[in-house]
């Protein structure tokens, strides 16, 4: 091999090495982006699950409260409470536009 041929082979080798390094960098960037996207999707999934659980808990509380009110309204004391007039602002402690509890 002559010196010129060795120089050409060396240049081609350098180009090949640079291309491989660039491919590795691109793959690393791609993996990092995929990992970030996976974390974002996981966070969204957890947030949806949290909201679903809160909604279920609120529905259970509301159902329980309705059942208690229905049960209480079947008692004698509950019947009196249902028939009693609604409290006014004065009876709730409204004085001079301030609520006092």
C-alpha distance (Angstrom), angle and dihedral (degrees) to the residues before:
residue distance angle dihedral
X1 . . .
X2 3.75 . .
X3 3.79 125.7 .
X4 3.79 91.2 -105.9
X5 3.81 92.1 54.6
X6 3.80 90.7 47.9
X7 3.82 90.1 51.5
X8 3.81 91.2 51.0
X9 3.81 91.7 48.6
X10 3.81 90.1 47.6
X11 3.82 91.5 51.1
X12 3.79 91.4 48.3
X13 3.80 89.6 48.9
X14 3.82 90.7 51.4
X15 3.81 90.9 48.7
X16 3.79 90.5 49.3
X17 3.81 91.5 49.2
X18 3.83 91.0 48.8
X19 3.80 91.3 49.3
X20 3.80 91.2 49.9
X21 3.81 91.1 48.5
X22 3.80 90.6 49.3
X23 3.80 90.5 49.5
X24 3.80 90.4 50.5
X25 3.82 90.5 50.0
X26 3.79 91.1 49.2
X27 3.80 91.1 48.9
X28 3.80 90.2 49.7
X29 3.80 91.5 50.3
X30 3.79 89.7 47.2
X31 3.83 91.9 50.2
X32 3.81 90.9 48.2
X33 3.81 91.0 50.4
X34 3.80 91.2 47.9
X35 3.81 90.8 49.7
X36 3.82 91.1 49.4
X37 3.81 90.6 49.5
X38 3.80 90.8 49.1
X39 3.83 90.3 51.6
X40 3.81 90.7 49.0
X41 3.80 92.1 50.0
X42 3.81 91.1 47.6
X43 3.81 90.6 51.2
X44 3.81 90.2 50.1
X45 3.81 91.0 48.8
X46 3.81 91.2 50.2
X47 3.81 90.9 48.8
X48 3.83 91.4 50.7
X49 3.80 90.0 48.7
X50 3.82 91.4 49.0
X51 3.82 91.4 50.7
X52 3.82 91.2 47.0
X53 3.80 91.3 51.9
X54 3.82 91.7 47.3
X55 3.80 89.7 50.1
X56 3.80 92.0 49.5
X57 3.81 91.0 48.3
X58 3.81 91.7 49.8
X59 3.82 90.3 49.3
X60 3.81 91.1 49.5
X61 3.81 91.2 49.4
X62 3.79 91.7 48.7
X63 3.81 92.0 47.6
X64 3.81 90.7 48.2
X65 3.81 91.4 49.3
X66 3.81 91.7 49.3
X67 3.81 90.3 49.6
X68 3.81 91.2 49.8
X69 3.80 92.3 48.5
X70 3.81 90.4 47.9
X71 3.80 90.4 49.2
X72 3.82 93.8 46.4
X73 3.81 92.1 47.2
X74 3.81 88.3 59.1
X75 3.83 92.0 61.6
X76 3.80 124.1 82.2
X77 3.79 92.7 -113.6
X78 3.79 90.3 46.8
X79 3.81 90.6 52.9
X80 3.82 89.2 54.9
X81 3.80 90.6 50.5
X82 3.80 92.3 49.9
X83 3.82 91.7 50.2
X84 3.83 94.4 44.7
X85 3.81 116.5 102.7
X86 3.78 117.7 -102.9
X87 3.80 114.3 -96.4
X88 3.78 117.6 -101.7
X89 3.78 126.8 -136.5
X90 3.82 90.6 -99.8
X91 3.79 92.3 54.8
X92 3.79 90.0 48.5
X93 3.81 90.9 56.0
X94 3.80 103.0 -96.3
X95 3.79 105.9 161.2
X96 3.82 124.8 167.6
X97 3.81 92.0 -15.1
X98 3.81 91.7 -56.5
X99 3.74 123.2 109.1
X100 3.79 111.6 -130.0
X101 3.77 117.9 -164.1
